[in-house]
Structures are given as structure tokens and as C-alpha cells.
């Protein structure tokens, strides 16, 4: 069990969630319960799953939550493209946020591999 606030990946995921909240304030009111809600929930899910996983007692459990966070990151990645194609989001802002999402995904993948390798080493 560890303090999730000390994890760089959580810091980046939290930054992403804050950015998603900012940009979705500009989405049409008609999307409040649609895309706005969906992308916000997915973004919050990334950081939330990292936090929940960090509170688990084994590396395998932690890795499972990191993988769930990765799925949520992929959701955000698609929803940003949708927002861009619906003209709710400028292409350059979408590209910037997509870069942040991909950075988070790479960090999640690396952390998951590290946790799984530690778990395998412990079980030998």
C-alpha cells in the first residue's frame, strides 16, 4: 500500500482530469448529460483507479487497477477525437490533450509491467 499522491502517473492523470473539466465547460449545454458527462467520468476514472490500486495490498491487485485506468484513458482518447470532429474542441487543443493522454497511457503501461514483474519475482 502506498500514497497515490506520490506517483508521477497519478499527478499526470489528475492534471488530465483538470484539463478535461476546463475544456468541457465550453461544450454545448445539450451535451451536459452526454459527451460532457462521459468524458469527465472517464478522465476522473483514470486517477481514481490509480488511487484505488495504490491502496491495495498486492502488486497483482494494484496492476489490475492500473489496467482499468488504461482502459479509461483509451476512452478519453476516443472522446477527445469525437469532440474535435463535432467541432466542440479545436484541433490544436485536441492534439495537446491527446499527447497528455498518451503520456499517461505509457506511464500506466510501464507501471503495470513493473508491478506484474515484481509479483512474478515474489512468487518464485
C-alpha positions as CSV (number, residue, x, y, z in Angstrom):
1,X,0.0,0.0,0.0
2,X,1.4,3.4,-0.9
3,X,0.4,7.1,-1.1
4,X,-1.0,7.6,-4.6
5,X,-0.2,11.3,-4.5
6,X,3.5,10.4,-4.7
7,X,3.1,8.6,-8.0
8,X,4.0,10.6,-11.1
9,X,1.4,8.8,-13.2
10,X,-1.3,9.9,-10.7
11,X,-0.1,13.5,-10.9
12,X,-0.3,13.4,-14.7
13,X,-3.7,11.7,-14.6
14,X,-5.0,14.3,-12.2
15,X,-3.7,17.1,-14.5
16,X,-5.5,15.5,-17.4
17,X,-8.8,15.3,-15.4
18,X,-8.5,19.0,-14.5
19,X,-7.8,19.9,-18.2
20,X,-10.8,17.8,-19.3
21,X,-13.1,19.7,-16.8
22,X,-11.8,23.0,-18.2
23,X,-12.4,22.2,-21.9
24,X,-15.8,20.6,-21.3
25,X,-17.1,23.8,-19.7
26,X,-17.2,25.1,-23.3
27,X,-19.1,22.1,-24.7
28,X,-22.8,22.8,-25.7
29,X,-25.3,22.6,-22.9
30,X,-27.1,19.9,-24.9
31,X,-24.1,17.6,-24.2
32,X,-24.2,18.1,-20.4
33,X,-25.6,14.6,-19.8
34,X,-23.9,13.2,-22.9
35,X,-20.4,13.7,-24.0
36,X,-19.5,16.2,-21.3
37,X,-20.5,13.8,-18.5
38,X,-19.0,10.8,-20.3
39,X,-15.5,12.3,-20.9
40,X,-15.4,13.8,-17.4
41,X,-16.2,10.4,-15.8
42,X,-13.7,8.6,-17.9
43,X,-10.9,11.2,-17.0
44,X,-11.7,11.0,-13.3
45,X,-11.7,7.2,-13.5
46,X,-8.1,7.2,-14.6
47,X,-6.8,9.0,-11.5
48,X,-9.4,7.2,-9.3
49,X,-8.3,3.7,-10.3
50,X,-4.6,4.6,-9.8
51,X,-5.5,5.8,-6.3
52,X,-7.6,2.7,-5.5
53,X,-5.0,0.4,-6.8
54,X,-2.3,2.1,-4.7
55,X,-4.4,1.2,-1.7
56,X,-4.4,-2.5,-2.5
57,X,-2.2,-4.9,-0.6
58,X,-0.6,-6.8,-3.6
59,X,1.1,-5.9,-6.8
60,X,-1.3,-8.1,-8.8
61,X,-4.3,-6.2,-7.4
62,X,-2.6,-2.8,-8.0
63,X,-1.7,-3.9,-11.6
64,X,-5.4,-4.8,-12.2
65,X,-6.5,-1.2,-11.3
66,X,-3.7,0.3,-13.4
67,X,-5.0,-1.7,-16.4
68,X,-8.5,-0.5,-15.7
69,X,-7.1,3.1,-15.7
70,X,-5.5,2.4,-19.1
71,X,-8.9,1.4,-20.5
72,X,-10.4,4.7,-19.2
73,X,-7.5,6.6,-20.8
74,X,-8.4,5.0,-24.1
75,X,-12.0,6.1,-23.6
76,X,-10.8,9.7,-23.1
77,X,-8.6,9.4,-26.2
78,X,-11.6,8.5,-28.4
79,X,-13.9,11.0,-26.8
80,X,-11.4,13.8,-27.5
81,X,-11.5,12.8,-31.2
82,X,-15.2,12.8,-31.1
83,X,-15.3,16.3,-29.5
84,X,-12.9,17.5,-32.2
85,X,-15.0,16.0,-35.0
86,X,-18.2,17.6,-33.6
87,X,-16.3,20.9,-33.5
88,X,-16.6,21.2,-29.8
89,X,-12.8,21.3,-29.5
90,X,-10.1,22.9,-31.7
91,X,-7.7,20.5,-33.4
92,X,-4.7,22.0,-31.7
93,X,-6.2,21.7,-28.2
94,X,-7.2,18.1,-29.1
95,X,-3.7,17.3,-30.1
96,X,-2.3,18.7,-26.9
97,X,-4.7,16.7,-24.8
98,X,-4.1,13.6,-26.9
99,X,-0.4,14.0,-26.1
100,X,-1.1,14.1,-22.4
101,X,-3.4,11.1,-22.7
102,X,-0.7,9.1,-24.5
103,X,1.9,10.1,-21.9
104,X,-0.4,8.8,-19.1
105,X,-1.0,5.6,-21.1
106,X,2.7,5.0,-21.5
107,X,3.2,5.6,-17.8
108,X,0.4,3.2,-16.9
109,X,1.7,0.5,-19.2
110,X,5.2,0.8,-17.6
111,X,3.8,0.7,-14.1
112,X,1.6,-2.3,-14.9
113,X,4.6,-4.2,-16.2
114,X,6.8,-3.3,-13.2
115,X,4.0,-4.4,-10.8
116,X,3.5,-7.7,-12.7
117,X,7.2,-8.4,-12.8
118,X,7.5,-7.8,-9.1
119,X,4.6,-10.1,-8.4
120,X,6.2,-12.8,-10.5
121,X,9.6,-12.4,-8.7
122,X,7.8,-12.7,-5.4
123,X,6.0,-15.9,-6.3
124,X,9.3,-17.7,-7.3
